[in-house]
Amino acid sequence: MRRFETGYSVRIDIPDETDPDHERLHGRRGTVVEIISDDAGAVTDDQREGYLFRVKIANGDTVDVRWRDLRPV
C-alpha cells in the first residue's frame, strides 16, 4: 500500500545532513505528479520500496524520491 498518491501535497524530509540530497531538497514542498514502479521492493523485501514518487517542487523542478523521504503537508 502506498502512503502517497498522484496529486498529494508533500514535504521532502531528509534529516541526515550527510545525505547528498539534504542541502538541495530537505524542507522543499511540492506535489506528487507521477508514481513509478520498480523492482527495489523485491530486492529489499520491503514492498514500500517498489515505488519512486516524482515530485514537482515549487521552483518547477521535478525530483524522484522514495516514500521514506516524504511527509504529508
C-alpha positions in Angstrom: 0.0 0.0 0.0 1.3 3.5 -0.9 1.1 6.3 1.5 1.0 9.0 -1.2 -0.9 9.2 -4.5 -0.7 11.5 -7.5 -1.9 15.0 -6.6 -0.9 14.8 -2.9 0.9 17.8 -1.5 4.1 16.7 0.3 7.2 17.9 2.0 10.6 16.3 1.4 12.2 15.4 4.7 15.9 14.3 4.6 17.1 14.9 8.1 20.5 13.2 7.6 22.8 16.2 6.9 25.4 13.8 5.3 22.9 12.7 2.7 23.9 14.2 -0.7 20.3 15.4 -1.3 19.9 17.0 2.1 21.0 20.5 1.2 19.2 20.6 -2.1 15.9 19.0 -1.1 15.3 19.0 2.6 12.2 21.0 3.5 11.1 21.6 -0.1 7.4 21.3 -0.7 5.7 20.0 -3.8 3.1 17.8 -5.4 3.3 14.1 -6.4 2.9 14.2 -10.2 3.8 10.6 -11.0 4.4 7.3 -9.3 6.9 5.0 -10.9 7.0 1.3 -10.1 10.4 -0.5 -10.0 11.8 -3.7 -8.6 13.5 -2.3 -5.5 10.8 -3.8 -3.3 11.7 -7.3 -4.4 15.4 -6.6 -3.8 14.9 -5.2 -0.3 11.9 -7.4 0.6 10.0 -4.2 1.5 7.1 -3.5 -0.8 7.2 0.2 0.1 10.5 0.4 -1.8 8.8 -0.6 -5.0 7.8 3.0 -5.9 9.5 6.2 -6.8 7.5 9.3 -6.3 8.1 12.0 -8.8 7.5 15.3 -7.1 7.2 18.7 -8.7 8.7 21.2 -6.3 7.9 24.9 -6.0 10.7 26.1 -8.4 9.3 23.9 -11.2 11.9 21.1 -11.0 10.9 17.5 -10.6 12.7 15.1 -8.4 12.3 11.3 -7.7 12.2 10.3 -4.0 11.3 7.2 -2.0 8.4 7.0 0.5 10.8 7.4 3.5 11.8 10.9 2.3 8.2 12.3 2.1 5.8 13.7 4.7 2.3 15.0 4.2 1.9 18.7 4.2 
